[in-house]
C-alpha cells in the first residue's frame, strides 16, 4: 500500500515535494501548553499512563506547527517499569528506579510484560492519537534500544560513566546478554503492538550506544536493535512499517546500521550529513541533524543553519529534517516556527524535477 | 638530540622494547595518598598553585607503578584563572568561575596572562618535578584546547548542552573567534614556558570538541590547536618537543588531526585502535585507549581487555598505552597494577625484531 504522507515517502526514499520535518521532544517542556498540563496532572509517568492526556500532549505541537509527523508522548523506560522496577521521575533529576537489575537472579526474575495488561496504556494512546490524525499526519511509535534501556535498569538512574553496567559487560558479559535478550523480546512485541494500534513508523532510541567501546557497540547494542528490526520485518502485519534507528554519537557506525534493514538512520549534529549520505548510499534515508542549540540563536542565524543542513544533504528524497537530539526546555517556540518556515520555503527546490 | 625514554621514542615512532604506558589523572583521587594530601592542603587550586605540593602529587603514581611518563599535576583552567575570572572548585560539582565572558567588552578586557607573574607556579612545578625525575622518567606538560577552555569561560561552569557558548557560536561567531584567539595566544606561550621549564612532551586536552557540529569542530576547535602546534614547531627551543592532541569523542576527525604536525593523537575507547592506525598511517603515533571502566572488573578480565588493545594495535612502535579518558575515583589501585603488569609482560612480543 502506497502512503501519501511526505514523511513516509521520504523514509522510503520516494519523491516528495518538500523535505518533511518533525523533531525529537516536539511535545515537551519548551511548550507553555505542555507545562500547563504537566502542572495540572502532576508526575511525568502519570501523563504517560493516561492515554487521553498522552494523546492530547502528542497533538499539541501539531496545532502550532506544520509538522510532517507526530511522535507518541511516552518514555523509553515504560518497559522496565512494566517489568516491575518502579520508575519515578524526580524534578530535574531524570528517571529513578526503585529496584535495579544486577545479578543472575535479578535478570531471571524479570517478567516479559504483557502488552495488554501491563503496557496497554501505550497502545491505547497510539490508537486514540492515530484516530485523531491519521487523515493528515502519520504517527511514530518508539522504544529505547535494549542497551540504552539496560543502562537505566542496571545503574538505577542516569549515569555519567556507566561503571556498573560496564562492570557487568567486562566481568560477566553472559549476564548482560541475558538481560539485553529479555529487553529485546519485550521491545519487539512492544513496537509490534504500537504498529497494530496505528503507528505508521517506529523509531528505536539508542541514546547511550555512543558510550560503548567501538567493538562493544557491535556486540551489545547494534545486534539487539537488529533483532527487533528482523522481528518486525518478518511479520506480515509489521513488515511494511518503516523503522528508524538512532544512536546518539553513533557517527562511526553508519555503514553498520544501514545494513540492519532499517528504513532510516537518525544522525546527530556531530556527523556531516553530506558525508553520511555518501557513506550510506541508497540503502537508507537519513533523519537529522540540526544542533538543537541553533534554536537559541536569532532568526537570521537559524535560517542560515537550517539552510546549511538542507544544502549539505542536497537534491533528492531520503531526508527527514530533524534536530540532532531532543529540543531543550529553554527554546522559544517562535524559533521553532522559523526553522519550520525555512524548511517549507527553502526545501522544495531540492525536490523539483530536473 | 635522541631521547632514550621509551615514551618519547614511541611518540616519534622509533623502535622500543615494550609499549610505554601512563594514564590520564594518574595522580588523582583514586590514590589514598592523594586524598591524604588533599585533605591536609584543602582546595584543589591551592594544591595546583603550590609547586612543591604539585610536584609531590605528580610523583605519587611513579612511586607505586612502573610508569613511562609523569604528567604535571595542574588543571586546564589555570589560564582563565590567570586572566582574572576567579576559578574555584566546589566539592563534587567541578569548576566554577566568578565572572563569565559573554560580550565583546568581556573578551576585550581579558588580559594575556604573564607566564612568570601569573602562571609561574606551573613552570615552577614543572621545573621541580623535572629536576626530580629527568634521569629516569619524562614529564608531560599540558593545557586545555582553546575551545574547551572557552566553554568554561562562557558557561561559567561544566555544561551539558553548551547552550550559551553555542549561542555565541551561531549568533556571533566573530566574537567567539576573538575569544579563542586570545586563549590560543596564551596557551601557546604557556606550553612554551612548560617546555622551557623541563617538560619533555606536551598534550592539549580537547575534552569538549566532540560536542561541536562536524563542521564547527573544523572551524572552532581544530584550527586553534593547530595554531598552538605551529607556534611550538617554529620555535627553536620547542620544535623538537612532541605534541599530543586529544579530542574526546573525536574519532571522526583523526585524519584531520593527523595533519596538524602533532606527534600523536589521543583516542578514547569509542574508536577501534586498529582502524585508527590504518586511518592515520605513518603520520602520527596513537595514545590510548582502554575504557576506564575496564578497571572496575576483576583481574582476569582486565588482563583480557588490556591484551585486546595491544593486539588490535598490533606489531611495531607508535603506540602509547593509556586509558581512553581519566581514571575515575572509584578504581582500586591494585587493578591499575594489573593493567601495567599486563602491558609490561605482554607487549614486548609486539616489538621484537622480526
Contacts between the chains, C-beta under 8 A, distances in Angstrom:
chain1	res1	chain2	res2	distance
A	161	B	292	7.4
A	161	B	293	6.3
A	161	B	328	5.8
A	162	B	293	6.7
A	163	B	293	5.2
A	163	B	296	5.3
A	163	B	328	6.7
A	163	B	330	6.5
A	166	B	291	6.7
A	166	B	293	3.6
A	166	B	294	7.7
A	166	B	296	6.9
A	167	B	293	6.6
A	167	B	296	4.3
A	167	B	297	6.0
A	169	B	293	8.0
A	170	B	291	7.9
A	170	B	293	6.9
A	170	B	294	5.4
A	170	B	296	7.3
A	170	B	297	4.0
A	170	B	301	4.9
A	170	B	302	7.9
A	170	B	305	6.3
A	171	B	296	7.9
A	171	B	297	4.5
A	171	B	298	5.8
A	171	B	301	5.4
A	210	B	249	7.6
A	210	B	270	6.5
A	211	B	270	7.7
A	212	B	270	7.1
A	213	B	269	4.6
A	213	B	270	6.8
A	213	B	291	5.2
A	214	B	251	8.0
A	214	B	269	7.2
A	214	B	270	5.8
A	214	B	271	5.9
A	214	B	272	4.0
A	214	B	275	7.6
A	215	B	272	6.3
A	216	B	291	8.0
A	217	B	270	7.8
A	249	B	210	7.6
A	249	B	249	6.4
A	249	B	270	7.3
A	251	B	214	8.0
A	251	B	251	7.9
A	251	B	252	5.5
A	252	B	251	5.5
A	252	B	252	6.8
A	252	B	270	7.0
A	252	B	271	7.4
A	269	B	213	4.5
A	269	B	214	7.2
A	270	B	210	6.5
A	270	B	211	7.7
A	270	B	212	7.1
A	270	B	213	6.8
A	270	B	214	5.8
A	270	B	217	7.8
A	270	B	249	7.3
A	270	B	252	7.0
A	271	B	214	5.9
A	271	B	252	7.5
A	272	B	214	4.0
A	272	B	215	6.3
A	275	B	214	7.6
A	291	B	166	6.7
A	291	B	170	7.9
A	291	B	213	5.2
A	291	B	216	8.0
A	292	B	161	7.4
A	293	B	161	6.3
A	293	B	162	6.7
A	293	B	163	5.2
A	293	B	166	3.6
A	293	B	167	6.7
A	293	B	169	8.0
A	293	B	170	6.9
A	294	B	166	7.7
A	294	B	170	5.4
A	296	B	163	5.3
A	296	B	166	6.9
A	296	B	167	4.3
A	296	B	170	7.3
A	296	B	171	7.9
A	297	B	167	6.0
A	297	B	170	4.0
A	297	B	171	4.5
A	298	B	171	5.8
A	301	B	170	4.9
A	301	B	171	5.3
A	302	B	170	7.9
A	305	B	170	6.3
A	328	B	161	5.8
A	328	B	163	6.8
A	330	B	163	6.5
